Amino acid sequence: MASAAIIMVLEPLLTVIAAALWYGEQLPLQKIIGGVLILVAQLWFRWRMLKP
């Protein structure tokens, strides 16, 4: 799978993190949980692809 597709999936998450850091935006629990789910799904998918 192309790395560009993975970056595109993570782009909204990275935008939310950047807004929280640069602009002091508050992150509600719902957004934090959503971000964690996105990261877990990406890690799980990559781990499955690397398994022989």
N, C-alpha and C positions, 0 to 999 in steps of 0.2 A: 504494500500500500504506500502511496506517495506521502511524503512528509507534509506536503502542502495541505492535504486534507485534514491532517491532525492539527496543524496550526490554525486552520479555519474553524475547527470545532472549539478550540481553546480561546479564540479571539474575544468572544463576549465575556468570558471569565476574566481574561487579562485586562479588559477595559474596565470592568467593575473594580478589580483590585487597584488599577492605576487611579481611578477616580477616588477611591477610598484613601489612598496614600497622598495624592497630590492636592486634592480639594477638601480633604477632611470629611468626606461623605460618611454617613453612618450606614453600616450594613446590618439590616435586620436578620434575624436568625434564619428566616426562610431563604434569603440569598446565600448565606453561608452554607446551609445544608445543600442547596442546589449546586454550588461550586464544588463542594466536596464530592457530590455524586458524579459530576462531570469528570473530576480528576480520577476517581476510583474506576469509572467506566473506561477511561483512556488507558490507565495502567493495566487493567484487566485485559483489554483488547490487545495491547502491545505484548503482554506476557504470553497470551495465547499464541500470538504470531511467532514468538521466539522459541516456543517449545518445539522440539524435534518431532 
